[in-house]
Amino acid sequence: MRKNLTGYLFISPWLIGFFVFTLGPFISSIWLSFTRWDIVSSPMWVGAANYRALLTNDDLFWKSLGITLKYAVLAVPLAVVIGVLLALLLNSKIRGIAVYRTILFLPSIVPAVASSVVFVWILNPQIGLINGLLKRLGVIGPAWLSDTKWAFSSLVFMSLWGVGGSMVIYLAGLKDIPVYLYEAALVDGAGPLLRMRKITLPMLTPVIFFNLVMGVIGAFQYFTQAFIMTNGGPEESTTFYALYLFNRAWRYMDMGYASAMAWILFLIVVVITALLFRTQRKWVHYGG
C-alpha cells in the first residue's frame, strides 16, 4: 500500500493536469453544448437548439464538413501511397542512405506555423518559387492561395510536405518483415514485383492501417495551415471544419455552438474510425 501511495505521489502532477485540463473540460463541454455562452455572461440553457441549428439551419456547417471529408479522401491516401513508395526506396542498401532518410524526415519535424509561412511565399503568384519556375518554362502560374480553383488543391499538395514522418514508420515496418520469406520466394523463382505483391505489401498492412487511421483523425482536425495560409478563403473554399469551429468559438464568442460542433466532430471521427476497424479484417494481415 505504501509503495502504491509513493507511485501515485510521483505521478500526481500528471494526474492533476489530466483531471483539470483534459477530463474536466471534456465533460463540461457536453453541458456547454446545450447552452448559449459568450464567456462574458453566464451560460443559458437552450436544450438541443445548437444541434438543431447546426443540422438544419447552417449551410457553412455542411460546407465545411464536405471540405474536410474531401480533404481526408484526397490527402490521406496520397500520403499513404507516397510514404510507402519513399520507404521502399529508402530501404535500399546503398552508400549514404542514412543521409537521404534524414533529409526526407526533417520536413515532418518543422513546426506547422513555420512551414505554412514558407509555403505562403512559395505559392505567392508574383514572387513565389513555383510560379517563378513556371515562368521560366513559359507558363503563367495561377494565384494558388487566392483562387477558388487552386486554394484547396494547394493545401492538399502542401500536406505531402510532412510525409517523412509516416515514411519512417513504414521503413520500420519493412525492417520487421522476416528475411526468410524473401529467401523462400527467391527459391521458388518469384520476381521483385511478385515479392512486393505477395510479401512486402501484405506484411506492411498493419503499419499502413495504423497510419491510415491516424491520418484520417488528423485530417478531421486540419486547422493550422488553413488558418495561416488562407483563413478559410477564398469564398470559404478552404473553410475546414476545425477552422469554422474555431471561428464560432473565438471570433463570434459562441462557445455553446462550438461545443456542439466539437461533439458532432467527435462522433463523426468515432464512427469513421470504427468503420475502418471493421474493414481491417478483409485486408490487414498480421504475421501471427
N, C-alpha and C positions, 0 to 999 in steps of 0.2 A: 504493500500500500504506500509506504513511504517513497519507494522508488518511482511508483506511478505519479505521486504528487510532485516529485522533483522533475520528472519528464514534462508534466503539464506546466510547471512554472517556467521551464525553458522555452516552451512553445507558446506561452501566454501572450507575448506581443503579437504573434501572428493570429492567434485566436481572437484577440480583441479587435485587431484590424479587420479580420474577416467578418465578425458579427456587426461591427459598427459601420464599415464602409462597403460591404458586399451584401451580406444576408439581410441586414436591416433595410437598406434602400430597395433591395429586390422585393421584399414583402410589402413595404409601404407603397411601392409603385402600383401594386394591384389595387389598393384602395384609391390611390390618386387617379387611376384611370376611370373611376366612376365619379369624379368630381370636376369642377371647374376651378382652377387655381392659377393665379398670375404671380405667385411668390409674395407679392406685397400684402394682399388681403388673405383672409382665412379661406381654406378650401370649402367649396359649396357643393354639396351632394347633388348630382344630376342623374344618377342611375346609369342606364345604358345609353344616354344621349350621345356621348362621344363616339361610341361604337356605331350607333345608327347613322350619325353624321358622316363618319368615315366611309361606311359601306354604301350609303345611298345618296350622299349629297356632296361628295368631294372628288371632283374629276382628277385633281392633281394626285390624290392618293393612288388611284388606279394607274395613272400615267407613270408615276414614279415606281410603282411596283412592277409595271411592264418593262420599264427601262432596266430595272435591276435584274429581272428574270432574263431579259435579253443578254445582259452583260454576263450573267452566270452561264448561260448556254454557249456563248461565244468564247469568252476569255478562259474559262476553266478547262474545257477540252483542249484548247490551243496550248495552254500552259503544260498540260499533261503530256501531249504529243512532243512538244519541243523539249521538255525536261527529260523525257525518256531518250530521245534521239541524242541529246547532248551527253547524257550519262553513258550511252553506248559508245559514243565517240571517245569519251574520256576514260573509258575502261580499257583502252589500249595500253600496251606496254611499250611506250616509246620514250625517247630521251626528253626530259623536261616536262613530262606530263603533269607533274605537281604544280608547275608554274601556270599551265593552262587552266587547271582546275581552280587555282586561286583567283586568276583573272576573271573567270566566269562566275565565281561565287561572290566576289566583292560587291557587285551591284545590289545583291539581296540584303546586305547589312547597311547600306546607305540609308539614312533616315528618309522617310516618305516626303517630308517637307522639303528637304534639300533636293531630292531627285525631281520633285514636282517643279520647283523653281528652275532647275536646269532644263527641263523639258518645255517650260514656257518659252525659254529662249530658243531652244532647238526648233520648236514648231512655230516660231514667230514668222508671219508671212513676209515681212520686209527684211529682217536681218537674221533670220533663223538659218541654222546649218542645213536643214533638209531642203528648203526652198533655194538656198544658195547653190547646193549641188545640182538640183533640178534645173536651175537657170543655166548652169554650165553645159547641160545637155540640151538646152533649147526648149525646156518645158517650164511653163509658168505654174508654179505650185499654188495650191488653194490656201485660203485662210483657215488653217487647220482647226483652231480652237474657237473661232468666231463664225464658222459656217455650220449651219444645221446639218448639212450632208456629211460633214467630216468630223465634227466635235466628238461624237460618241465613238467613232472608229479610232480616233486619235487616242482616246483613253484606253481602249482595248489594246491598241498597239503598245502603249506605254506599260501596260500590265505585264508584258513579257520581259520587261527590264529586270525584274526580280526573280526570274525563273531559276536562277542559280541555287536558290535555297532548296527547292524541291529536287533539283538535279543532284545535289549531294545525297539526299535520301535515296533516290533511285540508284545512285552509284553504290551506296552501302548495301542496297538490296541485291545488286548484281554481284557484289563480292561475297554475298551469303549463299549464292547458288552453288551446290556441290559440284566440284570439278569432275567427279566420276560420271555424272550424267552426260557431260560433253564427250568424255572419253568413250563411253559406251556408244554414243551416237556416231562418233567418228569410226569406230569399229564396224558399225552397221552401214557405213557409207553415206551418212546424212551430210548434206551440204550446209553452207552458212545460213542460207535463208530458212531451210527446214529446221536447223537447230534453233534459230531465233523463234520460229513459229511454234515449235513443239516443246522447247525447253525454257528459253530465256523469258519470253513474254508470259507464259503460264506461271512460272516461278516468281515473276515480278508482280503479279496481280495483287497480292496483299499490300504491297507498297503503293501501287497505283491507286488502289481503293482508299488507302489512308489519305493520300494527297488529294484525291477527288473529294472526299468528304470535307476535309479541311479547306479546300479551295472553294467549295460551294458555300460553306459557312462564312468564309472571308468575303466572298462576292456579295452576299446579302448585307454585309457591314461596310461596303465600299463607301468611303467618305472623304478622306484627306485629299486625294488627288483632285476629285471633282470640286471640292470646296476651294482649293487654292488656284487651280488652273482655269476653271470655267464658272464657278459659283452657281452651277445649275443651268447656265445659259449655253448657247443662245436659244431663246424661245423655249426654255425649260427642257431642251433636248438632252441635257445631262443631269437632270434633277433626279438623282438616285434616291431611293427610299430613306437611307440614313441621313442624307443631306436635307431632305424635306422634313424629317423628324427633328433634326437639329434646328431648322428654321422655325418650326412650330413652337419648340421649347424656348429658344433663346432670342429669336428675333421678335416673335409675337407674344412671348411670355404665356403661352397656353400649355402649362405643364400637364394638366389633366388629359388634354387631347394627345399630347406627345406620349404620355404613358400608355394610353390606349393603343397608339401606333406601335409602341415598343412591344406590347404583349401580342399584338397581331403578328408582328415580325417574328417573335419568339415561337409562336405556334406554327408559322409557315416553315421556319427552319427545322423545327422538330419533325414535322410531317415529311418534309423532303429528305431529311437525314434517315428517318425510319424507312422510307421507300428505297433509299439507296442500300440500306442494310438488308432489305428483303431481296434485292436483286443480286447481292453478292453470292448467294447460293448457286447461282447459274454460271458465274464467270470467274469468281475468285478461287484460286487453287492454293490450298495450304499443304505444304510438303508432308506434314504428319498424317 
